[in-house]
Amino acid sequence: MQTKQLKAWALASTLITSMGLASPAFAQESDESAEPADRIVVTGSRLQTNPNLAAANPILSVTGEEADIRGNVRIEDFVNILPQVFAGQAGEVSNGASGTANLNLRGLGANRTLVLIDGRRLPYGSSQISSANLDIIPAQMVQRVDILTGGASAVYGSDAVGGVANFILVDDFEGLQIEASTQISNAPNGNNLWDNVLRAGGQTVPEEAWDGEEFNISATLGVNAPNGRGNATLFASFERREAITQDERSISGCALGQTDADDPFGFGSFGCVGSGNFRAFGGDGGFGFQEEDGTIVPFVGGPAQTYNFGPLNYFQRPSERLQFYARSHYDITDDVRVYANLSFTNNTSNAQIAETASFGSWDINCDNPLIQGTPGLDIATDLFECTAAEIANGTIKNSLFASHRNVEGGPRNSDLENSAWRFVGGIQGTFAEHWDWEAFYQYSRTDDTQISKNDFVVGNVQQAFLAVDDGTGNVVCTDPSGGCVPYNIFQRGPNGESLVTEAMTDFLQGTGIITGETEQSLFGASIQSDLGNYGVSSPWSDLGVGFLVGFEIREDELKREPDEIFQVDGGGFTGLGGATKPVQGSVEVTEFFSEVQVPLVTGAEFAEELTFSAQYRYSDYTTDGSGVTNEFQTDSYALQLAWAPTEDIRFRGQFQQSVRAPNIIELFTARDVGLPNLSTFAGGTTFDPCAGATPTLDLATCARTGVTAAQYGGILDVISGQTQSITGGNPNLQPETAETITLGVVLTPNFVDNLSISIDYFDITVEDAIGTGPSSQTILNECLATGEAFFCSLVTRADNGTLASGFGTDYGFLQINQNVAELSTSGVDVQVNYSFDLADVSEMLGEYGGVRIDYAATFLDSLNEIAFAGDSGIECAGFFGNGCASGFSGTPASEYRHRLMATWDTPWPWEAAVTWRHFSATDNDNSADTLEPDIPAIGYIDLTGNYQVTDSVLLRGGILNAAAEQAPVFTSAGPPFGNGNTFPTVFDTSRVFFASVTANF
């Protein structure tokens, strides 16, 4: 046996060393009975002096066993059910997907949540998004996750504003474990309202769907050193997930919108409104729509004249993920340990959305033969108002609308790939008996690639719209270079067929590539001691004062390189909101930090424990990018007090000042165009109340937003609610500052065994928050209502008066990064943990084991954004809608949310669990929307269990959302977190069946 252990240890050590993980073999002189220098990871503190003292930080700890019993193999699926967590990037995001998964604590933004592995920070998720990518965390290796909500910058540095998620991984695994799991989604469908809307809109009504299959296989190998002085662990996994498209769900089979109650193509005041970018043409003569037979009729909108872009969009992106993880530690002596960890993740996925179109405005020559003599309205003379002389002279008309969906070429796709490496290595030990020290280095790198396909190249579309008769009856491009083929969307065949050919789409479609990389290097060291060994302690306590001091030096670098087509001003593709410019920059920071823990009183009457703690961190930043260098310093600190009058009750409170330094993306992103969403305006069915033949508002009011008398009555409405904004970075940004107050109590009554109750109040305010100012919805509403210059100066209409996207780059809602916002949230967290034997309930149940109850809830009192100085603020707690989409995630913010899990520990080789997830109702932040005034309360029941077949084989299985509750509908739910008329990162879109088998050797 000893020989086998030695061989296994040598094999694992060799493998790890080959990946850069050193496991020195200096133990031959050591006593094999020596105890390793294990250190407990305490989230919220680096001090190890008195780990048994009551923590003043409210922490929700969830074990990895819960992820196992729920069948979660992705970290985001595991943590998103916790009540403190709001939606972030995940596999359900398609339009606006970054290819990563992130965590958003308290709804203050994923960039204000710090993610750690074993107390060490993670790097930027990709060159597109600064928040950490959860994909790098091996779910099967998670021992527990600690969620600390509220500031913790004094301990961990920048970004810990909304809170910290610390994933503690197993570090002593021994043996070989192989696990295989699979799952499949099921949607019964059959919702009468939405099925009737689909029928009225001429769309296919989906039957019961089984889709979204997922398969995962993993292996873990761990060995201990034969003398017990170390461990080496290797982990590898592969996962494949299939797509779910929106046409497989009743609620998303079409792009829903509000319609008039008597609309023949709608039902119940809803219809498949879709997008107006569909066989539509317009100019100074108005707007027309091309019917199936080619007849051009006046454009009036509604389901009959819009394109249903919903079915092809993904509810779940198809993806593959490969993970490797290795870790080792070895005690060189009784007082010195070396350790190293290595992670690698490669994740590929595809984000598919509806076909592109000839979005935007175009120059078209009046003598283009394809626009002449169309049945019904004549495109050339009636819509484009080409005179006979202009037709004869070939006059080119500017800013014309000629939009056709590329149904012939297929949907747009973005292949997303993200690879991440992370190495952590260090040495820790003890000297002079009472001083613990540690020094470590970590390096991380991510590489990401986005390949966008099946989109129209703007220049090619423009080239294909300028066409003439070559004199022999053939229509040719006036500029034939590059193999130009005239784009014939103006006519249809004798049977209503499209005349767009493969040659046309081949010329128009292009491929764009964006590559990026980030690097993070960090070196740190600390030293700590229990000064009680030197007589430094309170006279009322037998415990000494804990003290720690340390420093860290960190550099983050980011580079994003779009190809030429992406960098074209206004967007090289018609399906993009604007250009994607290169970004390159770095942020360097040198930090000094300290902690002190003072047990003031212990073991006294009415003061079983009274402990004061404090932390402080000084940071010196240098930013460099876009030819601009900036420097700033920050101070963060925390003061905490924990008081236990008796063993049954403990009070805790803290005040923290945290900081978040601007990241490279916020600092150095070039001017660009964004695509925010608008909601239906009060009192009408349009998104822009100044649009249409009969605008909702009068000319004088509309003039406040730039509408002229000539434009009034002929402005194109915002198509599908998607408007345009002007965005960009700001190299002169300053750090955000957050103040956090928490007050709580923990009850562990002696008269009730195994019961723990904690109640914590939290209040977080982020000042000088980096934001884009008022949301587009707020700008429009306030400008129209008040005419205030501040708001009206932030809106510019296109030359044709529209606020719809795609008509240039010099108009829209101005939303440049600046330190102007204030974000705040407050509420109460409640946790209850209770376990009992069924025999305590009744003797008759004595043979049936016991029950464990785990309840976590958040009562959200406020989630408020003050977007600019003088703003009264937007309250988002208890609301959903586009008014809350700027500073926050834009998803519903329930005032009450809980996760209640009850586990039955049976005396047999199996256990069962039921989880109840609940979201309280939310109201539409647009009070004038009487058709969709609220999202009702919704709850999900998950049934899971496991069976120990043999000592080495374990089966798991279950049903998530067992009752197949359907996701609530909001027709204006926009990307990235709104998708398919709902919020799939928040609400379940199907029930899920899963099963797994785990074998240990």
Secondary structure, 3 states (H helix, E strand, C coil): CHHHHHHHHHHHHHHHHHCCCCCCCCHHHCCCCCCCCCCCCCCCCCCCCCCCCCCCCCEEEEEHHHHHHCCCCCHHHHHCCCCCEECCCCCCCCCCCCCCCCCEECCCCHHHEEEEECCEECCCCCCCCCCCCHHHCCHHHEEEEEEEECCCHHHHCCCCCCEEEEEEECCCCCEEEEEEEEEEEEECCCCHHHHHHHHHCCCCCCCCEEEEEEEEEEEEEEEECCCCCEEEEEEEEEEEECCEEHHHCHHHCCCCEECCCCCCCEECCEECCCECCCCEEEECCEEEEECCCCCEEECCCCHHHCECCCCCCEEECCEEEEEEEEEEEEEEECCEEEEEEEEEEEEEEEEEECCCECCCEEEEECCCHHHCCCCECCHHHHHCCCCHHHHHHCCEEEEEEEECECCCCCCEEEEEEEEEEEEEEEEEEEECCCEEEEEEEEEEEEEEEEEEEEEEEHHHHHHHHCEEECCCCCEEECCCHHHCCCCCCCCECCCCCECCCHHHHHHHEEEEEEEEEEEEEEEEEEEEEEHHHHCCECCECCCECEEEEEEEEEEEEEEEEECHHHHCCCCCECCCCCCCCCEEEEEEEEEEEEEEEEEEEEEECCEEEEEEEEEEEEEEEEEEECCEEEEEEEEEEEEEEEEEEECCEEEEEEEEEEEECCCHHHHHCCCEEECCECCCCCCCCCCCCCCECCCCCCHHHHHHHCCCCCCCCCECCCHHHEECEEEECCCCCCCEEEEEEEEEEEECCCCCCCEEEEEEEEEEEEEEEEECCCCHHHHHHHHHHHCCHHHHCCEECCCCCCCECCCCCCCEEEEECEEEEEEEEEEEEEEEEEEEEHHHCCHHHCCCCEEEEEEEEEEEEEEEEECCCCCCCEECCCEECHHHCCCCCCCCCCCEEEEEEEEEECCCCEEEEEEEEEECCEEECCCCCCCCCEECCEEEEEEEEEEECCCCEEEEEEEECCCCCCCCCCCCCCCCCCECCECCCCCCCCEEEEEEEEEEC
